[in-house]
Amino acid sequence: MRRSATGRSPRESGRWTRRIESTVSELKNHTPAPAVRDRSEPRFPGGPIADPAGSHHERRIRSFQPRRSRVTTGQGDALQRLWPIWGIEIDGRETLDPGTMFGGLPVVLEIGFGMGEATARMAADDPGTGILAVDVHTPGQGNLLGLAERNGLSNVRVANGDAIILLREMLAPGSLDGMRIFFPDPWPKKRHHKRRLIQPEFLTLAARSLRPGAVLHCATDWEPYAEQMLQVLTDHPDFENTQEDGGYAPRPGFRPLTRFEGQGLDKGHVVHDLLFRRAADPAV
């Protein structure tokens, strides 16, 4: 049998030619797999990004853990359209002026707003106060933006990222007229107590950003955490209890009953409110 210069018979050469042609055709028609999204990129075009300040590189204990939850179509739409207008990235790169942000209104910082229903309700009930609401939960961010749009709430801004970075690097001293921390993670296990947000170091940061007389309002349905909050706040020199008896406060009428709180009450939980005033700086 006659063989080619490669040592193959005409039949073998034909088979190799067909294989090469088939491979070339497959490569031409191949659809590459979609690139894996960089975790630093927004999940939604123009929306919030994960860890905008890169704070996960800091060697410190965090009081929160980002949750990976499904974002509904409506929430995703709100994030894409409204985040460029009402969204703020806590990236530690600039100093914010809350007063200018809200056209001169007094501004309250809310840390951890869940799905945003209570925040939207408070904003609607008090249009004369700006609410700077901080959270890392993407569905909640989208939900609050949607609520703000549907209810015509121009006094809400949504910030994405670590509240510690915001207080430490982006807010000027005395720039806040109040602070709200409702139902923070209680971290019930003893080995996790160091992750609780209400600690002396955090209160020192909070006091720096609060003007004298501004109120820090905390609420929790976890009894041991309430006791720790009361003790830590009472011991801190920059805060004074608004209650003459030095204890917990009645629930203020402006704080809505949240769905989470209602579930706790159904289980027999007792909710404790703590209202502490930023003390005046000592005379120099």
C-alpha positions as CSV (number, residue, x, y, z in Angstrom):
1,M,0.0,0.0,0.0
2,R,1.3,3.4,-0.9
3,R,2.1,5.6,2.0
4,S,2.5,9.4,2.3
5,A,5.7,11.2,3.5
6,T,4.3,11.0,7.0
7,G,4.2,7.2,6.9
8,R,0.3,7.1,6.8
9,S,-1.8,5.4,4.2
10,P,-4.3,7.6,2.2
11,R,-7.1,6.2,4.3
12,E,-5.3,7.1,7.6
13,S,-4.4,10.5,6.2
14,G,-8.1,11.1,5.3
15,R,-9.2,10.2,8.8
16,W,-6.7,12.6,10.4
17,T,-7.8,15.4,8.0
18,R,-11.4,14.9,9.0
19,R,-10.5,14.9,12.7
20,I,-8.7,18.2,12.4
21,E,-11.5,19.8,10.4
22,S,-14.0,18.6,13.0
23,T,-11.9,20.1,15.8
24,V,-11.5,23.4,14.1
25,S,-15.3,23.6,13.5
26,E,-16.0,22.8,17.2
27,L,-13.6,25.6,18.3
28,K,-15.3,28.1,16.0
29,N,-18.7,27.2,17.3
30,H,-17.6,27.0,21.0
31,T,-19.3,29.3,23.4
32,P,-16.9,30.2,26.2
33,A,-18.1,29.8,29.8
34,P,-19.2,33.0,31.4
35,A,-16.4,34.6,33.4
36,V,-16.7,34.3,37.1
37,R,-17.8,37.7,38.6
38,D,-15.1,39.4,40.7
39,R,-16.5,39.6,44.2
40,S,-15.5,43.3,44.4
41,E,-17.8,44.1,41.5
42,P,-21.5,45.0,42.1
43,R,-24.0,42.2,41.8
44,F,-26.1,44.7,40.0
45,P,-24.8,47.2,37.5
46,G,-24.4,50.5,39.3
47,G,-25.4,48.9,42.6
48,P,-23.5,48.3,45.9
49,I,-20.2,46.4,46.0
50,A,-19.0,43.9,48.5
51,D,-16.7,45.3,51.2
52,P,-16.1,48.7,49.5
53,A,-13.4,49.7,52.0
54,G,-11.6,46.3,51.9
55,S,-12.1,46.2,55.7
56,H,-11.9,42.4,55.6
57,H,-8.1,42.8,55.4
58,E,-8.1,44.6,58.8
59,R,-7.0,42.5,61.8
60,R,-10.0,43.2,64.0
61,I,-13.1,41.4,65.2
62,R,-16.4,42.2,63.3
63,S,-19.8,42.3,64.7
64,F,-21.6,41.3,61.5
65,Q,-21.4,38.6,58.9
66,P,-22.6,39.4,55.3
67,R,-25.5,37.1,54.3
68,R,-25.9,35.6,50.9
69,S,-29.7,35.9,50.2
70,R,-31.8,35.8,47.1
71,V,-32.5,39.3,45.7
72,T,-36.0,39.6,44.2
73,T,-36.6,41.1,40.8
74,G,-38.1,44.3,42.4
75,Q,-35.2,44.6,44.8
76,G,-32.7,44.2,42.0
77,D,-34.5,46.8,39.9
78,A,-34.4,49.3,42.8
79,L,-30.7,48.7,43.3
80,Q,-29.8,49.3,39.7
81,R,-31.9,52.4,39.3
82,L,-31.7,54.1,42.8
83,W,-28.3,53.1,44.2
84,P,-26.5,55.8,42.0
85,I,-29.0,58.4,43.5
86,W,-29.5,57.4,47.1
87,G,-26.7,54.9,47.8
88,I,-23.4,55.5,49.5
89,E,-20.4,53.2,49.6
90,I,-18.5,53.2,52.9
91,D,-15.1,53.1,51.3
92,G,-13.2,55.3,53.7
93,R,-12.0,57.6,50.9
94,E,-14.0,60.8,51.7
95,T,-15.5,62.7,54.5
96,L,-19.3,62.9,54.4
97,D,-21.3,65.9,55.5
98,P,-24.7,64.5,56.7
99,G,-26.2,68.0,57.0
100,T,-25.5,68.9,53.4
101,M,-26.6,65.4,52.3
102,F,-30.1,66.1,53.6
103,G,-30.3,69.8,52.9
104,G,-29.7,71.0,56.4
105,L,-32.0,68.5,58.2
106,P,-30.8,66.9,61.5
107,V,-29.4,63.5,60.7
108,V,-29.8,60.2,62.6
109,L,-27.5,57.2,61.8
110,E,-29.2,53.8,61.9
111,I,-26.9,50.8,62.0
112,G,-28.5,47.6,60.8
113,F,-32.0,48.0,59.3
114,G,-32.9,44.5,58.1
115,M,-35.4,44.8,55.4
116,G,-36.0,48.5,56.0
117,E,-39.7,48.5,56.9
118,A,-39.2,50.2,60.2
119,T,-36.7,52.7,58.7
120,A,-39.2,53.7,56.0
121,R,-41.9,54.0,58.6
122,M,-39.8,56.3,60.8
123,A,-38.8,58.4,57.8
124,A,-42.4,58.8,56.7
125,D,-43.5,59.8,60.2
126,D,-40.7,62.3,60.6
127,P,-39.9,64.0,57.3
128,G,-37.9,66.7,59.1
129,T,-35.2,64.2,60.0
130,G,-32.7,62.6,57.7
131,I,-31.9,58.9,58.2
132,L,-28.6,57.6,57.1
133,A,-29.2,53.8,57.2
134,V,-26.3,51.4,57.1
135,D,-26.3,47.7,56.4
136,V,-24.5,45.0,54.3
137,H,-27.6,42.9,53.4
138,T,-28.2,43.4,49.7
139,P,-31.9,42.4,49.7
140,G,-32.6,44.8,52.5
141,Q,-30.8,47.6,50.7
142,G,-32.9,47.0,47.6
143,N,-36.1,46.7,49.7
144,L,-35.5,50.0,51.5
145,L,-34.7,51.9,48.3
146,G,-37.9,50.6,46.8
147,L,-39.9,51.6,49.9
148,A,-38.4,55.1,49.8
149,E,-39.3,55.5,46.1
150,R,-42.8,54.2,46.5
151,N,-43.5,56.4,49.5
152,G,-41.8,59.5,48.3
153,L,-39.2,59.5,51.1
154,S,-36.5,62.0,50.2
155,N,-35.1,61.8,53.8
156,V,-33.5,58.4,53.5
157,R,-30.0,57.4,52.3
158,V,-28.7,53.9,52.2
159,A,-25.0,53.2,53.0
160,N,-23.3,49.9,52.2
161,G,-20.4,48.6,54.3
162,D,-18.8,48.6,57.7
163,A,-20.3,51.2,60.2
164,I,-16.9,51.2,62.0
165,I,-15.2,52.6,58.9
166,L,-18.0,55.2,58.5
167,L,-17.6,56.4,62.1
168,R,-13.9,56.3,62.1
169,E,-13.0,57.7,58.8
170,M,-15.9,59.4,57.0
171,L,-17.9,61.4,59.5
172,A,-16.7,64.6,61.1
173,P,-16.9,65.1,64.9
174,G,-20.4,66.2,66.1
175,S,-22.0,65.6,62.7
176,L,-24.8,63.4,63.9
177,D,-28.0,64.3,65.8
178,G,-28.8,60.8,66.9
179,M,-28.0,57.1,66.4
180,R,-30.2,54.0,66.4
181,I,-29.2,50.4,66.8
182,F,-32.2,48.2,66.9
183,F,-31.8,44.4,67.5
184,P,-28.1,44.0,66.7
185,D,-26.8,40.4,66.6
186,P,-26.6,39.3,70.2
187,W,-23.9,36.7,69.5
188,P,-25.3,34.5,72.4
189,K,-22.4,32.1,72.7
190,K,-19.9,33.2,75.3
191,R,-16.9,32.8,73.0
192,H,-18.6,35.2,70.6
193,H,-19.4,38.0,73.0
194,K,-16.4,39.8,71.8
195,R,-18.2,40.3,68.5
196,R,-21.1,42.2,70.0
197,L,-21.3,45.8,68.6
198,I,-22.0,47.6,71.8
199,Q,-18.5,47.7,73.4
200,P,-16.5,50.5,75.0
201,E,-14.4,51.0,71.9
202,F,-17.4,51.4,69.7
203,L,-19.1,53.8,72.1
204,T,-16.0,56.0,71.9
205,L,-16.3,56.1,68.1
206,A,-20.0,56.8,68.3
207,A,-19.5,59.6,70.9
208,R,-17.0,61.3,68.5
209,S,-19.6,61.6,65.7
210,L,-22.6,62.6,68.0
211,R,-23.1,66.2,68.9
212,P,-23.6,66.9,72.7
213,G,-27.2,66.1,73.7
214,A,-27.7,63.7,70.8
215,V,-29.4,60.4,71.8
216,L,-28.1,56.9,71.2
217,H,-31.1,54.5,71.1
218,C,-30.5,50.8,71.3
219,A,-33.1,48.0,71.5
220,T,-32.7,44.2,72.0
221,D,-34.9,41.3,73.0
222,W,-31.9,39.3,74.3
223,E,-31.8,39.8,78.0
224,P,-28.1,39.1,78.6
225,Y,-27.2,41.5,75.8
226,A,-29.5,44.2,77.3
227,E,-27.8,43.8,80.6
228,Q,-24.3,44.2,79.0
229,M,-25.5,47.2,77.0
230,L,-26.8,48.9,80.1
231,Q,-23.6,48.3,82.0
232,V,-21.3,49.4,79.2
233,L,-23.2,52.5,78.5
234,T,-23.6,53.4,82.1
235,D,-19.8,53.0,82.6
236,H,-18.8,55.1,79.6
237,P,-18.0,58.7,80.4
238,D,-19.4,60.1,77.2
239,F,-23.0,58.9,77.7
240,E,-25.7,59.6,80.3
241,N,-28.8,57.6,80.8
242,T,-32.0,59.5,80.0
243,Q,-33.9,57.6,82.7
244,E,-33.7,58.9,86.2
245,D,-33.7,55.4,87.7
246,G,-30.7,54.5,85.6
247,G,-32.5,51.6,83.9
248,Y,-34.3,50.8,80.7
249,A,-36.6,53.2,78.9
250,P,-40.2,52.6,77.7
251,R,-40.5,51.9,74.0
252,P,-40.7,55.4,72.3
253,G,-43.8,55.8,70.2
254,F,-41.6,56.6,67.1
255,R,-40.0,53.2,67.1
256,P,-42.3,50.9,65.0
257,L,-43.0,47.4,66.1
258,T,-41.0,45.4,63.6
259,R,-41.9,41.9,62.2
260,F,-38.8,40.5,64.0
261,E,-39.8,42.1,67.2
262,G,-43.4,40.7,66.9
263,Q,-42.0,37.2,66.4
264,G,-39.9,37.6,69.6
265,L,-42.9,38.9,71.6
266,D,-44.9,35.9,70.4
267,K,-42.2,33.7,71.9
268,G,-42.4,35.5,75.2
269,H,-39.3,37.7,74.7
270,V,-39.1,41.0,76.5
271,V,-37.8,43.9,74.5
272,H,-35.5,46.4,76.2
273,D,-35.0,50.0,75.0
274,L,-31.9,52.0,76.1
275,L,-31.8,55.7,75.5
276,F,-28.5,57.4,76.4
277,R,-27.6,61.0,75.8
278,R,-24.2,62.2,74.5
279,A,-22.7,64.0,77.4
280,A,-21.4,67.5,77.0
281,D,-17.6,67.8,76.6
282,P,-15.9,68.9,79.8
283,A,-15.1,72.6,79.9
284,V,-11.5,73.3,78.9
